[in-house]
Structures are given as C-alpha cells and as structure tokens.
Amino acid sequence: WVPLSQLDDICRSSDIWQNFLGLLDNSSGLAVPTEWAFGLPRFQAAQVAAILCQRPLLATACFESGCLAAVLRQDFLQPPQGRLAAPGLSSLDVTHPAALLAVLEVSVAVAQALPAHQLALFGIVEWLDRNQRLIAEVVHWVMRLPLSTSVEPNAVHLQGFNQGAPLGGL
C-alpha cells in the first residue's frame, strides 16, 4: 500500500514505465517471456497503468514513455480472440473483452488526468474511431443479454421463527 501523497515520487521514474512498456509492447525489444506476449500479464500491466494514470504526473510519464501508444496500437487487441456465447443468443467472435477493457480504462484515466493534452487525446480519439465497430458489436451483444443468466435461488425456509408474526416473531 502506497499513500497517494507518495505515489507520484515512487512511480515517476523512467525505469518503472520502461518495464510497463516491455510488458505492453512486444516490439519494444525488451525480453518478455513468450507466454506473456499476448496473455494475462499484459492486460494486468495495462490495468495497473490505468490506476497510476489517474494522477496527472503519472499520466504524463505514461504518455512520454510510449506506454499509451503501446496500448493504443492495433496489435494490442489482435491475438486474444474469444467467443462470447450465452443461451438464446448468437455467439460473437471478437477480440477478448479483457483487452478492450484494458485499453478503455487506460484511455479514460489518461483523458481525465490530462484533459488539455492534445496529442494524448488525439491518439485516444483515433483509437476509438478505428475500433468503433468492434466496441459497438460488443455493446450490442451485451445489451441483448437477459438480466439474469442464472436460475433464481430457492426461498430459504425460516426454521425456528414464527413466520406469521411481524419480523419473524422477534
């Protein structure tokens, strides 16, 4: 646990952001295990970057180190494909929602922390423009989901309580 007052000082160094860049960007030239190249640690690194980018100083460091550009690159979304399927709905073969969520969270954090940074905002808007069809497909599919996909739990029998009295006999 790091106090917010110390977060900027601890996470501002370029070493931390270069490590993030190594996890986020396969073309960075840093040695990254092959199982990490398009897997869960990549999205976890993006999630941590999204949390850090809520601070303006750290969002600036994220942009300057190239981490934002790595997340907004089209190949960040390419490899992890998934099939979304639910009973009663047609399946949808799209980029895994975890990848979309990671990109959207980093983008929102940077946009909130740096609302006047035109280069960062342009990159985010450009990514949204390129991927609007994909986002619309996932949102449309999710909106067609039933409110509940599980069976209602059975009512719990109140043993030992007088069910006829107010508040169960209490």
C-alpha positions in Angstrom: 0.0 0.0 0.0 1.4 3.3 -1.1 -0.1 6.6 0.2 -1.4 8.8 -2.6 1.0 11.6 -1.5 4.0 9.4 -2.3 2.7 7.7 -5.4 4.0 10.4 -7.8 7.5 10.2 -6.3 7.7 6.4 -6.3 6.2 5.8 -9.8 7.6 8.7 -11.7 10.9 7.1 -12.6 11.5 6.1 -16.2 12.6 2.6 -15.1 9.0 1.7 -14.0 7.5 3.0 -17.2 10.1 1.2 -19.3 9.1 -2.1 -17.5 5.5 -1.4 -18.3 6.4 -0.7 -21.9 8.2 -4.1 -22.0 5.0 -5.8 -20.8 2.6 -3.8 -23.0 4.6 -3.7 -26.3 6.0 -6.8 -28.0 8.0 -4.7 -30.4 9.8 -2.8 -27.7 12.9 -5.0 -27.9 12.8 -5.9 -24.2 13.0 -9.6 -23.2 9.4 -10.7 -22.4 8.5 -14.3 -21.9 6.5 -15.6 -24.9 3.6 -16.7 -22.7 3.3 -13.0 -21.6 3.4 -11.6 -25.1 -0.4 -11.7 -25.6 -1.6 -13.0 -22.3 -3.0 -12.0 -18.9 0.1 -10.2 -17.6 -0.1 -7.8 -20.5 -3.7 -6.8 -19.5 -2.8 -6.7 -15.8 0.0 -4.3 -16.6 -2.5 -2.1 -18.5 -4.8 -2.2 -15.5 -2.0 -1.1 -13.2 -1.1 1.7 -15.7 -4.8 2.8 -15.7 -4.7 3.1 -12.0 -1.4 5.1 -12.0 -2.6 7.3 -14.9 -5.3 8.8 -12.7 -2.6 11.1 -11.4 -1.6 13.8 -13.9 2.1 13.5 -13.4 2.0 9.7 -13.9 -0.3 10.0 -16.9 2.3 12.3 -18.5 5.0 9.8 -17.7 2.9 7.1 -19.3 2.5 9.2 -22.5 6.1 10.2 -22.6 7.4 6.7 -22.1 5.3 5.3 -25.0 3.1 3.2 -22.8 -0.1 4.9 -24.0 1.0 4.4 -27.6 1.7 0.7 -26.9 -1.8 0.2 -25.5 -3.4 2.2 -28.4 -1.6 0.2 -31.1 -3.9 -2.1 -33.0 -1.8 -5.2 -32.3 -2.6 -4.8 -28.6 -6.0 -6.2 -29.5 -5.2 -8.6 -32.2 -4.1 -12.0 -30.8 -6.5 -12.7 -28.0 -9.7 -13.7 -29.7 -12.7 -15.0 -27.8 -16.2 -16.4 -28.4 -18.9 -14.7 -26.5 -21.8 -17.1 -26.1 -24.9 -17.1 -24.0 -28.0 -19.3 -24.1 -30.5 -17.9 -26.6 -28.1 -15.5 -28.3 -25.9 -16.0 -31.3 -22.2 -16.3 -30.5 -19.9 -13.4 -31.2 -16.3 -14.0 -32.3 -14.4 -10.8 -31.3 -11.3 -9.6 -29.5 -11.4 -10.7 -25.9 -13.3 -8.2 -23.8 -10.4 -8.1 -21.3 -8.3 -6.5 -24.0 -11.0 -3.9 -24.8 -11.5 -3.2 -21.1 -7.8 -2.6 -20.6 -7.5 -0.2 -23.4 -10.6 1.7 -22.5 -9.6 2.0 -18.8 -6.1 3.4 -19.7 -7.7 5.8 -22.2 -10.3 7.1 -19.7 -7.6 7.5 -17.0 -5.3 9.5 -19.3 -8.1 11.6 -20.7 -9.4 12.5 -17.2 -5.9 13.3 -15.9 -4.7 15.2 -19.0 -7.8 16.9 -20.5 -5.7 19.5 -22.3 -3.0 17.2 -23.7 -3.9 17.3 -27.4 -1.5 14.6 -28.5 -2.8 12.1 -26.0 -6.4 13.0 -26.7 -5.8 12.7 -30.4 -4.4 9.2 -30.0 -7.3 8.1 -27.9 -9.9 9.5 -30.3 -8.1 7.9 -33.2 -8.2 4.5 -31.5 -11.9 4.9 -30.7 -12.5 5.8 -34.4 -10.6 2.8 -35.6 -12.4 0.4 -33.2 -15.9 1.9 -33.0 -17.4 -1.1 -34.9 -15.8 -3.6 -32.6 -17.0 -1.7 -29.5 -20.5 -1.3 -30.9 -20.7 -5.1 -31.6 -19.7 -6.0 -28.1 -22.0 -3.4 -26.5 -24.9 -4.5 -28.8 -24.3 -8.2 -27.8 -24.2 -7.3 -24.1 -27.4 -5.3 -24.3 -29.2 -8.3 -25.6 -28.2 -10.4 -22.6 -31.0 -11.3 -20.2 -30.9 -9.5 -16.9 -30.1 -12.8 -15.2 -28.5 -15.8 -16.8 -28.7 -18.0 -13.7 -31.7 -19.7 -12.1 -33.4 -17.9 -9.2 -32.3 -19.4 -5.8 -34.9 -21.3 -3.9 -36.5 -19.5 -1.0 -34.7 -20.2 2.3 -37.0 -21.9 4.9 -37.0 -19.9 8.1 -36.6 -22.7 10.7 -37.5 -21.8 14.3 -39.1 -18.4 13.5 -42.7 -17.6 13.8 -43.4 -16.7 10.3 -46.9 -15.3 11.0 -45.7 -12.7 13.5 -44.1 -9.3 12.5 -40.4 -9.5 11.9 -40.4 -13.3 12.1 -41.5 -13.4 15.8 -38.8 -11.1 17.1 
